[in-house]
Structure formats: structure tokens, C-alpha cells
Amino acid sequence: MARNQSLYLQNDTVQMDEEGLFAEAKQFHDLKRARYRELQKVLIQVLMTAMAQNIKRIIKQLLDICRYLVVPAKRWGTL
């Protein structure tokens, strides 16, 4: 029973993460409604939105890494 429960909790966590990504796309990237009506154009809109989300996450991680590397150096007066 414990194994089934842990699998359920893992699936629930993944589902919450996915729902958060869709909510972000819907709220901040205007994905509430499709801008275009053809399937290929809607696919392009969805892929461009996903790329924008990924680029934002990459930039955030790079900035976090830069802060981690630069702040201690400033503290010790090496920069």
C-alpha cells in the first residue's frame, strides 16, 4: 500500500508542476485562446510560448549562478 501511495504522490506532484506551467502560459503569455485557427499555426503559437517560458527559466538560472559566483568575491574584496 505504501508503494502505491508514494507513486500517487509522485504523479500528483508532476501533475501540479505541469498545471503550473500551463497556468503561467495562460496568464502571462496570452495562451487563453488560440490566436490563429489552423492547427499548424496554433502549434507554432504553443511552441513559441514554451520556448519563451524555457528562455525565462534559463536566464533566471544563469543570473542565480552569476550572483552565487560574484557576491562572495565582492565580499572578500577580490573584485
C-alpha positions as CSV (number, residue, x, y, z in Angstrom):
1,M,0.0,0.0,0.0
2,A,2.8,2.4,0.8
3,R,4.4,1.9,-2.6
4,N,1.1,2.7,-4.4
5,Q,0.7,5.8,-2.2
6,S,4.2,7.1,-3.0
7,L,3.6,6.6,-6.7
8,Y,0.3,8.5,-6.3
9,L,2.1,11.4,-4.6
10,Q,4.8,11.5,-7.2
11,N,2.2,11.6,-10.0
12,D,0.3,14.3,-8.1
13,T,3.5,16.4,-7.8
14,V,4.2,16.1,-11.5
15,Q,0.7,17.0,-12.4
16,M,0.9,20.1,-10.1
17,D,4.1,21.2,-11.9
18,E,2.5,20.7,-15.3
19,E,-0.6,22.6,-14.3
20,G,1.6,25.4,-13.0
21,L,3.3,25.7,-16.4
22,F,0.0,25.8,-18.2
23,A,-1.3,28.4,-15.8
24,E,1.8,30.5,-16.5
25,A,1.4,30.2,-20.2
26,K,-2.3,31.1,-19.9
27,Q,-1.8,34.0,-17.6
28,F,1.4,35.7,-18.7
29,H,1.8,34.5,-22.4
30,D,-1.7,35.0,-23.7
31,L,-2.4,31.4,-24.3
32,K,-6.0,31.6,-23.1
33,R,-7.3,31.4,-26.6
34,A,-5.6,30.4,-29.8
35,R,-4.7,33.5,-31.8
36,Y,-4.9,31.5,-35.1
37,R,-7.4,28.9,-36.3
38,E,-5.3,26.4,-38.3
39,L,-3.7,23.5,-36.4
40,Q,-0.2,24.3,-37.7
41,K,-0.4,27.9,-36.6
42,V,-1.8,27.0,-33.2
43,L,1.1,24.5,-32.8
44,I,3.6,27.3,-33.7
45,Q,1.9,29.6,-31.1
46,V,2.2,26.9,-28.4
47,L,5.8,26.0,-29.2
48,M,6.8,29.7,-29.2
49,T,5.2,30.1,-25.8
50,A,7.0,27.1,-24.5
51,M,10.3,28.5,-25.8
52,A,9.7,31.8,-24.1
53,Q,9.0,30.0,-20.8
54,N,12.2,28.0,-21.2
55,I,14.3,31.0,-22.1
56,K,13.0,32.8,-19.0
57,R,13.9,29.8,-16.8
58,I,17.4,29.6,-18.4
59,I,18.0,33.3,-17.8
60,K,16.9,33.0,-14.2
61,Q,19.3,30.1,-13.6
62,L,22.2,31.9,-15.2
63,L,21.5,35.0,-13.1
64,D,21.4,32.9,-9.9
65,I,24.7,31.3,-10.9
66,C,26.3,34.7,-11.5
67,R,25.0,36.0,-8.2
68,Y,26.4,33.0,-6.5
69,L,29.9,33.5,-8.1
70,V,30.1,37.3,-7.9
71,V,28.7,38.1,-4.4
72,P,31.3,36.1,-2.4
73,A,34.1,37.6,-4.5
74,K,32.9,41.1,-3.7
75,R,32.6,40.3,0.0
76,W,36.3,39.3,0.1
77,G,37.4,42.3,-1.9
78,T,38.9,40.4,-4.8
79,L,36.9,42.3,-7.4
